[in-house]
Structures are given as C-alpha cells and as structure tokens.
Amino acid sequence: MFIEKAILLAYAVTIISETAIIIVIQKPKKLWQWIFGIVLINSLTHPIAIYFLYIQNAPYIFIELGVFILEAMWYNLAFQVGWKKSIVISAIANIFSILFGIGIRFLFDL
C-alpha cells in the first residue's frame, strides 16, 4: 500500500472510531458541535503524529502519549468537561482507535 493511502486510511479510521466512541460515551446534547470539535481536534493531532512517526522516526508509544495529552487538553478547552473527564475521553478514544485500526488491518490483510 502506498504511504499516502496508508495515511488516509489511518486518518479515516481515527476520525470514524474516535468520533463514534466519544459520542457513545458522552451522549452530548449538542451533537454537531461535538462532532465538529472531535473532527477538528483529530485533524490537528493526526498530521503531527504522522510527521513524528514517518519523518522523525519517533517511537510509536511516545507519539501516542503526546497525542493523548494534546487531545485531552483540547477536549477540556473545547467542551469544558473538566480535566478528569477529558483525560478519560482521550484515553478511551485513542485506545479504541488503535484497536479499531488493528482490526481493520487484520480484517483486510493490510
């Protein structure tokens, strides 16, 4: 698979899985506001992760930890849910995204 396709697939998996799990967890009243925020936040962190992963060859675990921290901060700022809840949301969303991505790769032999 070309690197561009792999990056786009990873981005799509991230957006779909993280948006879905956060909406299920939060059950927000302002659904579209949350969807927009989640997509925007992930659209900011994903290129950063790709840069450090493919250009800087940084260890995957450190990249995920950085993304988790950045997203937790931005979820707290964007949705005013408090630090504890934003950390939980970010952790669950990122773990779910990783597992979903592994499942997609396994299912389609990518």
C-alpha positions as CSV (number, residue, x, y, z in Angstrom):
1,M,0.0,0.0,0.0
2,F,1.3,3.4,-0.9
3,I,2.2,5.6,2.1
4,E,-0.4,8.2,1.1
5,K,-3.2,5.6,1.1
6,A,-2.0,4.3,4.4
7,I,-2.0,7.8,5.9
8,L,-5.5,8.5,4.6
9,L,-6.8,5.1,5.8
10,A,-5.3,5.8,9.3
11,Y,-6.9,9.3,9.3
12,A,-10.3,7.9,8.3
13,V,-10.1,5.1,10.9
14,T,-9.1,7.7,13.6
15,I,-11.9,10.1,12.7
16,I,-14.6,7.5,12.5
17,S,-13.7,5.4,15.5
18,E,-12.9,8.3,17.9
19,T,-16.0,10.3,16.9
20,A,-18.2,7.2,17.3
21,I,-16.8,6.2,20.8
22,I,-16.8,9.7,22.2
23,I,-20.4,10.3,21.1
24,V,-21.4,7.0,22.6
25,I,-19.6,7.8,25.9
26,Q,-20.8,11.4,26.2
27,K,-24.3,11.3,24.6
28,P,-24.0,15.1,24.0
29,K,-27.0,17.3,23.6
30,K,-25.2,19.5,21.1
31,L,-24.3,16.6,18.8
32,W,-23.0,18.5,15.8
33,Q,-20.9,20.8,17.9
34,W,-19.2,17.7,19.5
35,I,-18.7,16.0,16.1
36,F,-17.2,19.2,14.6
37,G,-14.9,19.5,17.6
38,I,-13.7,15.9,17.6
39,V,-13.0,16.0,13.9
40,L,-11.2,19.3,14.2
41,I,-9.1,18.1,17.2
42,N,-8.2,14.9,15.4
43,S,-7.4,16.8,12.2
44,L,-4.9,18.8,14.2
45,T,-3.2,15.9,16.0
46,H,-3.1,13.4,13.1
47,P,-0.6,15.3,10.9
48,I,1.6,15.9,13.9
49,A,1.6,12.2,14.7
50,I,2.3,11.3,11.1
51,Y,5.2,13.8,11.0
52,F,6.8,12.4,14.1
53,L,6.1,8.8,13.1
54,Y,7.3,8.9,9.4
55,I,9.6,11.9,9.2
56,Q,11.3,11.9,12.6
57,N,11.0,8.1,13.2
58,A,9.9,8.7,16.8
59,P,8.8,5.7,18.8
60,Y,5.1,5.0,18.4
61,I,4.4,4.8,22.1
62,F,5.8,8.4,22.6
63,I,3.7,9.7,19.7
64,E,0.5,8.2,21.1
65,L,1.3,9.5,24.5
66,G,1.8,13.0,23.0
67,V,-1.5,12.8,21.0
68,F,-3.3,11.6,24.1
69,I,-2.1,14.6,26.1
70,L,-2.8,17.1,23.4
71,E,-6.3,15.7,22.7
72,A,-7.1,15.7,26.5
73,M,-6.1,19.3,26.7
74,W,-8.1,20.3,23.7
75,Y,-11.2,18.3,24.8
76,N,-11.1,20.1,28.1
77,L,-10.8,23.5,26.4
78,A,-13.3,22.8,23.6
79,F,-16.0,21.1,25.7
80,Q,-15.4,22.3,29.2
81,V,-15.8,18.8,30.7
82,G,-13.1,19.1,33.3
83,W,-9.6,17.6,33.3
84,K,-10.5,14.2,34.7
85,K,-13.2,13.6,32.1
86,S,-11.2,15.0,29.2
87,I,-8.3,12.6,30.2
88,V,-10.7,9.7,30.3
89,I,-12.3,10.6,27.0
90,S,-8.9,11.0,25.3
91,A,-7.6,7.7,26.7
92,I,-10.7,5.7,25.7
93,A,-10.9,7.3,22.3
94,N,-7.2,6.7,21.5
95,I,-7.2,3.1,22.7
96,F,-10.4,2.4,20.8
97,S,-8.9,4.0,17.7
98,I,-5.7,1.9,18.0
99,L,-7.7,-1.3,18.4
100,F,-10.1,-0.5,15.6
101,G,-7.1,0.3,13.3
102,I,-5.5,-3.1,14.2
103,G,-8.8,-4.8,13.5
104,I,-9.2,-3.1,10.1
105,R,-5.6,-4.1,9.2
106,F,-6.2,-7.7,10.3
107,L,-9.6,-7.9,8.6
108,F,-8.4,-6.6,5.2
109,D,-4.9,-8.0,5.5
110,L,-3.2,-4.6,5.1
